Amino acid sequence: MNPVLKMLYESGNKRSRKLPTHGDLKEYKVDHGALPLPEGLGSELDVYCETGGGHSLMTDIVYPQKGQAGEKLPILVTIHGGALLFGDRKLNQAFRFRMAEHGCLVYSLEYRLLTETDFFGEMSDICHGLQFVKETAAKYHGDTDRIYMMGESAGALLALYAAAMTGSQIIRDRIGVFCPDLKVQGLIFSSGMLYTTHTDYIAAIYKKDLYGERRKDKEFMKYMDPEHPEVMQSLPGICLTTGYGDFLRKMTLRYAKALEKAGHPSLLLDYNDGEKLPHAFVTLLPSLEESMDAIERIHEWIEKQGV
């Protein structure tokens, strides 16, 4: 691991232990831990998920307990952030609870971090996680024809390419890891870290550790640009969230502009009224007024995708 990533890993682990648990900015000094389950929701926590190659990771599953007889629930699969170096599925618990209260069956997938593997190992973990969702969703009345993915910060990169793999044989062949037979119906990015190959500081920090020797393969690396036509064409509709104060806001706005230029269906939720909002505030701080507005609009957007 390069020295910059090592420094991010060490500092990030310290910060992640101080994330607010209830979505309140005043709680940054509270140790991160499990939240009480809201009334009306059911859950199965710490469920083991086989990810291939002898690796086992865990997922949490949350769902509304009551529904109409025979009703199938839209499925939301969440992928946590943390610079691909730290954090776990517990980071956005409060957001997942809110989405379950809006009627979604929610899975939170984990993946090995860059301290253990690379982009290809992480993609394998996420794709095996999607296979687990496909195999178990019926138990919780989930509708596998309505699978949506939320990627938070660096998790957005994994969500984007997992969805691209389900939509394109070319992308599957280029990445070269297992991909389940399913279709992702929509993507949600919370302050997404979407670009890793352009000539900027993120590429300088990440490229070698993410892609290894394959970073020298120019043909492969073309597809690691999310603006590549084959990548865009393989993706479903996308909802992007950011706000003033988000250090990756320019990245979100750049991708939103690229999607608009390509005529790709998308919704941009950019909270830019002068209020400085933290990175990934929608998923990490869902009790903020702006976050609650975004969650309501994300729910409405999901409902429209299913029509």
Sequence and secondary structure as in RCSB ss.txt:
>XXXX:A:sequence
MNPVLKMLYESGNKRSRKLPTHGDLKEYKVDHGALPLPEGLGSELDVYCETGGGHSLMTDIVYPQKGQAGEKLPI
LVTIHGGALLFGDRKLNQAFRFRMAEHGCLVYSLEYRLLTETDFFGEMSDICHGLQFVKETAAKYHGDTDRIYMM
GESAGALLALYAAAMTGSQIIRDRIGVFCPDLKVQGLIFSSGMLYTTHTDYIAAIYKKDLYGERRKDKEFMKYMD
PEHPEVMQSLPGICLTTGYGDFLRKMTLRYAKALEKAGHPSLLLDYNDGEKLPHAFVTLLPSLEESMDAIERIHE
WIEKQGV
>XXXX:A:secstr
  HHHHHHHHHHHHHHTT  SSS GGGTTS        TTEEEEEEEEEE STT EEEEEEEEES   TT  EEE
EEEE  STTTS  GGGGHHHHHHHHHTT EEEEE    TTT  HHHHHHHHHHHHHHHHHHGGGGTEEEEEEEEE
EETTHHHHHHHHHHHHH HHHHHHH S   S  EEEEEEES    SSSSSHHHHHHHHHHHGGGGG HHHHHTTS
TTSHHHHHH  EEEEEEETT TTHHHHHHHHHHHHHHT  EEEEEE SS    TTHHHH TTSHHHHHHHHHHHH
HHHHHT 
